[in-house]
Amino acid sequence: VQLQASGGGLVQAGGSLRLSCAASGRTFSVYAVGWFRQAPGKEREFVARITWSGRSTYYADSVKGRFTISRDNAKNTWYLQMNSLKPEDTAVYYCAADLDRYYSGSPDEYDYWGQGTQVTVSS
């Protein structure tokens, strides 16, 4: 499975961005897709997750009510709509594919990763 993340950029606080994660290859094996982020000097942290069916979504407390994860299975693409952005949301954002249903929020459980896309929120 290959993943390609895009959509990052520079935005002012309170603004919005939509990240995309396009998948190719053995996408039928994917159980869920997650978004993570990593700020300079910090560990990679969980942001959101959605199952292939779309029935289940999970969010980090820090983004609940502001971010929405969604998917378009026909396009093999997942999205992260980010609204009301804050300077503390500044990070490199990664999408990742999990082939297993087990969920803990740890990046270790994900099997494939895309390259990151930079999101910078200015105050």
N, C-alpha and C positions, 0 to 999 in steps of 0.2 A: 504494500500500500504506500503510495506516495501522496504527500500532502503539501499544498502550496497556500500559504497564508498571504493575505494582502489587505489593503484598506487603511493601514496606519497613516499617521500624519501629525501635523501640529494643529492644535485647536485651543481656543480660549476656554477657561473655566466656565462651566455651564453649557458648553456646546455638546455636539454629538458626533459620533463616528460609527460606521458600520464596518466591521471586519468580516472578511470572507475566508473560508478554508475550502479549497477545491481538492477533491480526492480522486485518485486514479489507481488502477491496478485491481487487486482482489478486494474491492470494496464490499462485496457480499459477505465477507468475513468480519466486518466491523460491527461490534455490538453497540458501542457508544463513542461519541466524540466529545472531547473536553477542550476547554480553553484555560491556559495558564498564563501567568505573567511573571516577569522577573525584572526588578528594579536594580540599579547598580548597587553592588555590595550586599544584596539581599538574596535569600533563597527563592527558588521558583515556587510560586504559590498558586493554588487552585482558584479559578474564577467561576467557571460554570461547566456543566456537563449535560448532554442530552443523549438519550438512547436512540438507536436507529429508528425505532417506531415513532419517536417523538412523544410517547406517552409519559415519559419521566424526565424531569429536568431538575437540576440541582444548582444552587448558587452559593457562593461565599457570602457571608453576612455583610461584608463590606460593599457588595455590589447589588444586593437584593433591592428591588424596586427601581433600580436605575439601568441595569443591564438585562437584556433578553437574548437568550440563545434559541436558535431555530434551525431548521434544516429543509432543504429541498432535495429529496432523494432522487428525483428524476435528473437533477443536475449534479448529483454527488457533491453537493456543496452545503456547507454549514455556515451560519452567520452568528455574529455577536454584535447586537445593536447596543451601543453604549450612549446613554443619555445623561444629562446633568453631570458631565465629567468634572473631576476635581484634579488639582495638581498631584495629589497622591495616587492617582491612577496612572501616572507616567511610568512606563515600563516597556520592555519588549514583550509582545504578546505572541504566544505560541498555540497552535492547535495540535491536538494529538488524538490518535485513534486507539481505542481499547477493544481487544478481541474477546474479552471476557466480561461477564456480567458482574463480577465482584467489584464493589465500589467502596473506596475508602477516602478518596480525595488526594491520595498520594500520587505524585507524578510517576512513581516507580511502577505503577500498575499499567501504564500505557505502553503500547508496543511500537507505535510509529509516531514520529514527530515531523512537523513541518518546520521550515525555517521561520524565524521570528519576524514580526513586523513592528516597527517602532511607533509607539503612541506617546506623544508629548503634549501635556496640558499646561498651558501657561496661566499664571494667576493674574 
